Amino acid sequence: SSDIDGGIVVVGNAPTALLEVIQMIKEKVVKPALVIGMPVGFISAADSKEELAKMDVPFITNKGRKGGSPSAAAIVNALYKLI
């Protein structure tokens, strides 16, 4: 069991971080309740979001290379306001 299990994982900047989380989910190392994946950039950002969308885990993301930490923080804040 991991500290991530049942929690929310937020990736706002690095596509490599999101790809690592995806790999950990595939390997059943972690089982988060939600993954918010908003990496930004030209290299691997769009690809990592596409991979996240294929996962059997609840997620929030967008399409393309835009995103970033401000977008990820806005999503977390919006979820907090909903509860």
C-alpha positions in Angstrom: 0.0 0.0 0.0 1.2 3.5 -0.9 0.5 6.9 0.5 -0.9 7.7 -3.0 -3.6 5.0 -2.7 -7.0 6.5 -2.5 -5.6 10.0 -2.9 -5.4 12.6 -5.6 -2.3 12.8 -7.8 -1.8 16.2 -9.4 0.8 16.7 -12.2 0.9 20.3 -13.4 4.1 20.6 -15.3 6.3 17.6 -16.2 5.0 15.1 -18.7 7.7 12.7 -17.5 6.1 12.8 -14.0 2.6 12.0 -15.4 4.1 9.1 -17.5 5.7 7.7 -14.3 2.4 7.9 -12.4 0.7 6.1 -15.4 3.4 3.4 -15.3 3.0 2.9 -11.5 -0.8 2.5 -12.0 -0.2 0.0 -14.7 2.2 -2.0 -12.5 -0.4 -1.8 -9.6 2.2 0.0 -7.5 -0.3 2.8 -6.7 -4.1 3.2 -7.0 -5.1 6.8 -6.7 -8.7 7.9 -6.5 -8.1 10.6 -9.1 -5.3 11.8 -11.4 -5.2 15.4 -12.5 -2.8 15.5 -15.4 -2.1 18.9 -16.9 1.5 18.8 -18.2 2.6 21.5 -20.5 5.1 21.7 -23.3 6.1 20.5 -26.8 7.7 17.2 -25.8 5.4 14.4 -24.5 2.8 16.7 -23.0 0.0 15.7 -25.4 1.1 12.1 -25.5 1.1 11.7 -21.7 -2.4 13.1 -21.6 -3.6 10.7 -24.2 -2.1 7.8 -22.2 -3.8 9.0 -19.1 -7.1 9.0 -20.9 -6.7 5.3 -21.7 -6.2 4.4 -18.0 -8.9 2.7 -15.9 -8.7 5.4 -13.2 -10.7 8.6 -12.8 -8.9 11.5 -14.3 -9.1 15.1 -15.3 -7.0 16.4 -18.2 -7.2 18.4 -21.4 -6.0 17.8 -24.9 -2.9 19.1 -26.5 0.2 20.7 -25.2 -1.3 23.5 -23.0 -1.7 23.2 -19.3 0.7 23.8 -16.5 0.7 24.2 -12.7 -1.7 27.2 -12.7 -4.3 25.0 -14.6 -3.8 22.1 -12.3 -4.1 24.3 -9.2 -7.3 25.8 -10.6 -8.8 22.3 -11.0 -7.9 21.5 -7.4 -9.5 24.7 -6.2 -12.6 24.1 -8.3 -13.0 20.6 -6.8 -12.5 22.0 -3.3 -15.3 24.6 -3.9 -17.6 21.8 -5.2 -17.2 19.9 -1.9 
